[in-house]
């Protein structure tokens, strides 16, 4: 008869510990059923579930391990496991697995407590907790970015209620919480498409143009209502554009030169390029400014509205089809087809109501610093951190993205 034993080891980490422990087990032909290790501040927690093939060998195995671990100044605990317990546990591993990502400027105990309480209330068990961001500095003035990822398993009774609970506490604690299925697509995305205005840049370009034309207040009010979803985008876009008629085209260059990138945008694009992703701008703004960003950031595809200019003046019209919400969704699918990838491998990022169609088409749709309607309608949202927090949603550690940038020479 074989015997199952769970072994937990803790203490100060040292090189070669795993080799020493498993080397002793190897002398008795021990089978490894499960193994896991975590090191926090040089303190090791190590667990292993073993099957000893001959029950008569269990005492010698445990004796040898106990002596050696004691000599290494490590604490150890042995627990026998019944076959029934093991089979019930193994069957539970077949339940659905999800990823909960907590994003904040600083991770606090209260945040962990509330996230874990919600997972427990909805019947989800935490398998693993990992920090994806770098270890924080103790300097309070630093621009902090923190991310903790929970791997959870179970079958929630109501996924929409679960998401609503996460959204509620995210707003309450000023953090972002993403909940997604841990599928094969999660770290196999290949294309990221962005809205431009108020997403890649900290401005609505049409509002900047309007200020130059002396109609800033009128256009800004229409823009805000359109982004909130109160007005049809195409109709409101035509109204705003008509107010720009007669604007001298020379102002475009000045506006382009002073556009500020959103926090994290440059780091995100460089990381994505280093990791082999394709990128695109799908914008209801204007091609002139989108191509400026394309040149600056190395974006692969650009689709936006062509501002019509005659005799050096803006006509108040666009040339060709307006890029509205419906068109953005179509373009997303067109690019995915061209790149020979499925839509599940696409990430879409936007802030306005006209971005919702493309967010719904993507495998991962992210509402970024979005209007309330958009934030509530999208599956995922980021409001507290910069754009590069998206890297955490797809499971990359900060060290991995930094390494990708260094190796690619970007």
C-alpha positions as CSV (number, residue, x, y, z in Angstrom):
1,X,0.0,0.0,0.0
2,X,1.2,3.5,-0.9
3,X,0.9,6.4,1.5
4,X,0.1,10.1,0.7
5,X,1.8,12.8,2.8
6,X,1.6,16.6,2.6
7,X,4.8,18.3,3.6
8,X,5.1,22.0,4.5
9,X,8.5,23.6,4.9
10,X,9.2,27.2,6.0
11,X,12.3,29.3,7.0
12,X,15.0,31.4,5.5
13,X,15.6,30.6,1.8
14,X,18.9,29.2,0.7
15,X,20.2,28.0,-2.7
16,X,19.9,24.3,-3.3
17,X,17.0,23.6,-0.8
18,X,14.7,22.0,-3.4
19,X,17.6,19.8,-4.6
20,X,18.4,18.6,-1.1
21,X,14.8,17.8,-0.1
22,X,13.8,16.0,-3.3
23,X,17.2,14.3,-3.4
24,X,16.3,12.5,-0.1
25,X,12.9,11.6,-1.5
26,X,14.5,10.3,-4.7
27,X,16.2,7.6,-2.6
28,X,12.8,6.1,-1.8
29,X,11.3,6.3,-5.3
30,X,8.8,9.0,-4.1
31,X,6.2,10.3,-6.6
32,X,5.4,14.0,-6.6
33,X,1.6,14.7,-6.8
34,X,1.8,18.5,-6.3
35,X,4.4,21.1,-5.5
36,X,4.5,24.8,-4.8
37,X,6.9,27.5,-3.5
38,X,6.8,31.1,-2.5
39,X,9.6,33.4,-1.2
40,X,8.7,36.7,0.5
41,X,11.6,38.8,1.8
42,X,14.0,35.8,1.7
43,X,11.5,33.7,3.7
44,X,10.6,30.4,2.1
45,X,7.2,28.7,2.2
46,X,7.4,25.4,0.4
47,X,4.8,22.7,0.0
48,X,4.8,19.3,-1.6
49,X,2.3,16.4,-1.8
50,X,4.0,13.0,-2.2
51,X,3.1,9.4,-2.7
52,X,5.4,7.0,-1.0
53,X,5.1,3.7,-3.0
54,X,5.6,1.3,0.0
55,X,4.0,2.2,3.3
56,X,6.9,0.6,5.1
57,X,9.2,3.3,3.7
58,X,7.2,6.2,5.1
59,X,8.9,6.3,8.4
60,X,12.5,6.3,6.9
61,X,11.5,9.0,4.4
62,X,10.0,11.2,7.1
63,X,12.9,10.5,9.5
64,X,15.6,11.4,6.9
65,X,13.7,14.6,5.9
66,X,13.2,15.7,9.5
67,X,16.8,15.3,10.4
68,X,18.1,17.2,7.3
69,X,15.5,20.0,7.5
70,X,16.3,20.5,11.2
71,X,20.0,20.7,10.3
72,X,19.1,23.4,7.8
73,X,17.2,25.3,10.5
74,X,13.9,24.9,8.7
75,X,10.5,24.2,10.2
76,X,8.6,21.3,8.7
77,X,5.1,19.8,9.2
78,X,3.9,16.4,7.9
79,X,0.2,15.6,7.4
80,X,-1.2,12.3,6.1
81,X,-3.7,12.5,3.3
82,X,-6.4,9.9,2.6
83,X,-7.0,8.6,-0.9
84,X,-10.6,10.0,-0.6
85,X,-9.3,13.4,0.4
86,X,-6.9,13.5,-2.5
87,X,-9.5,12.4,-5.1
88,X,-11.9,15.0,-3.9
89,X,-9.2,17.7,-4.1
90,X,-8.1,16.6,-7.5
91,X,-11.6,16.6,-8.8
92,X,-12.0,20.2,-7.6
93,X,-9.1,21.2,-9.8
94,X,-11.3,20.7,-12.8
95,X,-13.6,23.6,-11.8
96,X,-13.4,26.8,-13.7
97,X,-10.4,29.1,-13.0
98,X,-10.6,32.9,-13.0
99,X,-8.1,35.7,-12.5
100,X,-8.9,38.6,-10.2
101,X,-6.5,41.6,-10.7
102,X,-6.2,44.3,-8.1
103,X,-4.7,47.5,-9.4
104,X,-3.9,50.4,-7.1
105,X,-1.3,53.1,-6.3
106,X,-0.6,51.2,-3.2
107,X,-1.8,47.8,-2.0
108,X,-3.5,48.0,1.4
109,X,-4.6,45.2,3.7
110,X,-8.2,46.4,3.5
111,X,-8.2,46.0,-0.2
112,X,-7.0,42.4,0.0
113,X,-9.6,41.7,2.7
114,X,-12.5,43.0,0.7
115,X,-11.5,41.3,-2.6
116,X,-11.0,38.0,-0.8
117,X,-14.3,38.4,1.1
118,X,-16.2,38.8,-2.2
119,X,-14.5,35.7,-3.8
120,X,-15.4,33.6,-0.7
121,X,-19.0,34.9,-0.7
122,X,-19.4,33.8,-4.3
123,X,-18.0,30.3,-3.7
124,X,-14.5,30.9,-5.2
125,X,-11.4,29.6,-3.5
126,X,-8.1,31.4,-3.8
127,X,-5.4,29.0,-5.3
128,X,-2.6,31.5,-5.6
129,X,-1.7,35.2,-4.9
130,X,1.1,36.9,-6.8
131,X,2.5,40.4,-7.0
132,X,3.0,41.4,-10.6
133,X,4.4,44.9,-10.0
134,X,7.8,45.6,-8.7
135,X,8.4,45.8,-5.0
136,X,7.4,49.3,-3.8
137,X,9.8,52.0,-2.7
138,X,9.4,53.3,0.8
139,X,9.6,56.9,-0.5
140,X,6.1,58.3,-0.3
141,X,6.7,60.8,-3.1
142,X,7.1,58.1,-5.8
143,X,4.5,57.6,-8.5
144,X,3.4,54.2,-7.4
145,X,1.9,51.4,-9.4
146,X,0.9,48.3,-7.6
147,X,-0.8,45.1,-8.8
148,X,-1.7,41.8,-7.1
149,X,-3.2,38.9,-9.0
150,X,-5.4,36.3,-7.5
151,X,-5.9,32.9,-9.1
152,X,-9.3,31.6,-8.0
153,X,-11.3,28.5,-8.7
154,X,-15.0,27.6,-8.4
155,X,-18.4,28.1,-10.0
156,X,-20.0,31.4,-9.0
157,X,-23.8,31.3,-9.0
158,X,-24.2,34.8,-10.6
159,X,-21.2,36.2,-12.6
160,X,-23.0,39.6,-13.1
161,X,-23.6,40.0,-9.4
162,X,-20.0,39.1,-8.7
163,X,-18.8,41.7,-11.2
164,X,-21.2,44.3,-9.7
165,X,-19.7,43.6,-6.2
166,X,-16.2,44.1,-7.5
167,X,-17.2,47.3,-9.3
168,X,-18.8,48.6,-6.1
169,X,-15.8,48.1,-3.8
170,X,-13.5,49.4,-6.6
171,X,-15.3,52.7,-6.5
172,X,-15.5,52.7,-2.7
173,X,-11.7,52.2,-2.3
174,X,-10.5,54.0,-5.4
175,X,-8.9,51.0,-7.0
176,X,-9.4,48.9,-10.1
177,X,-10.5,45.3,-10.0
178,X,-10.6,43.1,-13.1
179,X,-12.3,39.7,-13.2
180,X,-11.7,37.4,-16.2
181,X,-11.7,33.7,-17.1
182,X,-8.2,32.2,-17.0
183,X,-8.4,30.9,-20.6
184,X,-5.7,30.0,-23.2
185,X,-6.2,33.4,-24.8
186,X,-5.2,35.4,-21.7
187,X,-1.5,35.5,-22.5
188,X,-2.0,34.8,-26.1
189,X,-3.4,38.2,-27.3
190,X,-1.7,39.5,-30.4
191,X,-3.3,42.8,-31.3
192,X,-4.2,45.9,-29.2
193,X,-6.4,48.6,-30.7
194,X,-6.8,52.1,-29.1
195,X,-9.1,55.0,-29.2
196,X,-7.0,58.1,-29.5
197,X,-8.6,61.1,-27.8
198,X,-8.6,60.9,-24.0
199,X,-7.1,57.4,-24.3
200,X,-3.7,57.6,-25.9
201,X,-3.6,61.4,-25.4
202,X,-4.9,63.6,-22.6
203,X,-7.1,65.7,-24.9
204,X,-10.0,65.7,-27.2
205,X,-8.4,67.1,-30.4
206,X,-11.7,68.5,-31.8
207,X,-12.0,70.6,-28.6
208,X,-8.4,71.9,-29.2
209,X,-9.3,72.9,-32.7
210,X,-12.5,74.6,-31.5
211,X,-10.5,76.7,-29.1
212,X,-8.3,77.9,-31.9
213,X,-11.5,78.7,-34.0
214,X,-13.1,80.6,-31.1
215,X,-15.9,78.1,-30.6
216,X,-14.4,76.1,-27.7
217,X,-17.3,76.2,-25.3
218,X,-19.9,75.2,-27.9
219,X,-17.9,72.3,-29.2
220,X,-16.7,71.1,-25.7
221,X,-20.3,70.8,-24.5
222,X,-21.4,68.7,-27.5
223,X,-18.3,66.5,-27.2
224,X,-19.0,65.8,-23.5
225,X,-22.6,64.9,-24.3
226,X,-21.5,62.6,-27.1
227,X,-18.9,60.8,-25.0
228,X,-21.5,60.3,-22.2
229,X,-23.8,58.6,-24.8
230,X,-26.4,61.3,-24.7
231,X,-26.0,62.2,-28.4
232,X,-25.5,60.1,-31.6
233,X,-21.8,60.3,-32.3
234,X,-22.0,60.8,-36.1
235,X,-24.6,63.5,-35.9
236,X,-22.8,65.4,-33.1
237,X,-19.5,65.0,-34.9
238,X,-20.9,66.7,-38.0
239,X,-22.3,69.5,-35.9
240,X,-19.0,70.1,-34.1
241,X,-17.0,69.9,-37.4
242,X,-19.2,72.4,-39.1
243,X,-18.3,75.0,-36.4
244,X,-14.6,74.7,-37.4
245,X,-15.2,75.9,-41.0
246,X,-12.6,78.4,-42.0
247,X,-10.0,77.5,-39.5
248,X,-6.5,78.0,-40.9
249,X,-4.7,74.6,-41.4
250,X,-1.5,76.1,-39.9
251,X,-2.8,75.6,-36.4
252,X,-2.8,71.7,-36.8
253,X,0.9,71.4,-36.4
254,X,1.0,73.5,-33.3
255,X,-1.8,71.4,-31.7
256,X,0.0,68.1,-32.6
257,X,3.3,69.3,-31.1
258,X,1.7,70.0,-27.7
259,X,-0.5,66.9,-27.4
260,X,0.4,65.1,-24.1
261,X,0.5,61.3,-24.0
262,X,-1.6,59.6,-21.3
263,X,0.3,58.3,-18.3
264,X,1.8,54.9,-19.2
265,X,1.1,55.1,-22.9
266,X,4.7,55.2,-24.1
267,X,5.8,52.4,-21.8
268,X,2.8,50.3,-22.8
269,X,3.4,50.6,-26.6
270,X,7.2,49.9,-26.2
271,X,6.4,46.9,-24.1
272,X,3.8,45.6,-26.5
273,X,6.2,46.0,-29.4
274,X,8.9,44.2,-27.5
275,X,6.5,41.3,-26.8
276,X,5.6,41.1,-30.5
277,X,2.1,42.6,-30.4
278,X,0.6,44.6,-33.3
279,X,-1.1,47.9,-32.4
280,X,-3.7,50.1,-34.0
281,X,-5.4,53.5,-33.5
282,X,-9.1,53.4,-34.3
283,X,-10.2,57.0,-33.7
284,X,-13.2,59.2,-34.2
285,X,-10.7,62.0,-34.2
286,X,-8.5,63.0,-37.1
287,X,-5.9,61.3,-39.2
288,X,-3.4,64.2,-39.1
289,X,-3.0,63.7,-35.3
290,X,-3.3,59.9,-35.4
291,X,-0.4,59.8,-37.9
292,X,1.6,62.1,-35.6
293,X,1.2,59.5,-32.8
294,X,1.9,56.7,-35.2
295,X,5.3,58.3,-36.1
296,X,6.1,59.0,-32.4
297,X,5.1,55.6,-31.0
298,X,5.5,53.2,-33.9
299,X,1.8,52.2,-34.2
300,X,1.2,49.7,-36.9
301,X,-2.3,50.7,-38.1
302,X,-4.2,54.0,-38.1
303,X,-7.8,54.6,-39.0
304,X,-9.4,58.0,-38.3
305,X,-11.3,60.8,-39.9
306,X,-9.7,62.7,-42.8
307,X,-10.1,66.4,-42.1
308,X,-11.1,68.1,-45.4
309,X,-9.0,71.2,-46.2
310,X,-9.3,73.4,-49.2
311,X,-7.1,76.4,-50.0
312,X,-5.5,76.1,-46.6
313,X,-8.7,76.2,-44.7
314,X,-10.8,73.6,-42.9
315,X,-14.1,73.1,-44.8
316,X,-16.1,71.8,-41.8
317,X,-16.4,68.3,-43.4
318,X,-14.5,65.1,-43.5
319,X,-13.4,63.3,-46.6
320,X,-14.8,59.8,-46.8
321,X,-16.6,57.6,-44.2
322,X,-16.9,58.8,-40.6
323,X,-15.2,56.5,-38.1
324,X,-18.0,56.1,-35.6
325,X,-18.6,53.3,-33.1
326,X,-19.9,50.9,-35.6
327,X,-17.0,51.5,-38.0
328,X,-14.5,51.0,-35.1
329,X,-15.9,47.6,-34.4
330,X,-15.7,46.7,-38.2
331,X,-12.1,47.9,-38.4
332,X,-11.1,45.8,-35.4
333,X,-12.4,42.7,-37.1
334,X,-10.8,43.6,-40.4
335,X,-7.4,44.1,-38.8
336,X,-7.7,40.8,-36.9
337,X,-8.6,39.0,-40.1
338,X,-5.6,40.6,-41.9
339,X,-3.3,39.5,-39.0
340,X,-4.8,36.0,-39.1
341,X,-5.9,36.0,-35.5
342,X,-9.2,35.5,-33.7
343,X,-11.1,38.4,-32.1
344,X,-10.5,36.7,-28.7
345,X,-6.8,37.6,-29.2
346,X,-7.6,41.3,-29.5
347,X,-7.5,43.9,-26.8
348,X,-9.5,47.1,-27.3
349,X,-9.1,50.2,-25.2
350,X,-11.3,53.3,-25.2
351,X,-13.1,55.9,-23.0
352,X,-16.3,57.0,-24.8
353,X,-19.7,55.6,-25.6
354,X,-18.6,55.3,-29.3
355,X,-16.0,52.8,-28.2
356,X,-18.4,50.3,-26.7
357,X,-19.0,48.4,-30.0
358,X,-15.3,47.7,-30.4
359,X,-14.9,46.9,-26.7
360,X,-17.6,44.3,-27.0
361,X,-16.0,42.7,-30.1
362,X,-12.6,42.3,-28.4
363,X,-11.5,39.3,-26.3
364,X,-10.5,41.9,-23.7
365,X,-12.3,45.2,-23.8
366,X,-11.0,47.9,-21.4
367,X,-12.8,51.1,-20.5
368,X,-9.9,53.5,-19.7
369,X,-10.7,56.5,-17.4
370,X,-14.1,56.2,-19.0
371,X,-17.4,58.0,-18.6
372,X,-19.8,56.3,-16.1
373,X,-22.0,54.7,-18.8
374,X,-19.0,53.2,-20.5
375,X,-17.4,52.0,-17.3
376,X,-20.6,50.2,-16.2
377,X,-21.1,48.7,-19.7
378,X,-17.6,47.4,-20.3
379,X,-16.3,44.1,-18.8
380,X,-13.1,45.7,-17.6
381,X,-12.0,49.2,-16.6
382,X,-8.9,51.1,-15.5
383,X,-9.4,54.4,-13.7
384,X,-6.7,54.7,-11.1
385,X,-3.5,53.9,-13.0
386,X,-2.0,54.6,-16.4
387,X,-2.4,52.7,-19.6
388,X,0.5,50.4,-18.9
389,X,-1.7,48.7,-16.2
390,X,-3.1,46.8,-19.2
391,X,0.1,44.7,-19.1
392,X,-1.0,43.3,-15.7
393,X,-4.5,42.4,-17.0
394,X,-2.8,40.1,-19.6
395,X,-0.6,38.6,-16.9
396,X,2.8,40.1,-17.5
397,X,5.1,41.0,-14.6
398,X,6.9,44.3,-14.6
399,X,10.2,42.5,-14.8
400,X,9.1,40.6,-18.0
401,X,8.0,43.8,-19.8
402,X,11.2,45.7,-18.9
403,X,13.2,42.7,-20.1
404,X,11.3,42.7,-23.4
405,X,12.1,46.4,-24.0
406,X,15.8,45.9,-23.2
407,X,16.1,42.8,-25.5
408,X,14.3,44.5,-28.4
409,X,16.4,47.7,-28.0
410,X,13.3,49.9,-28.1
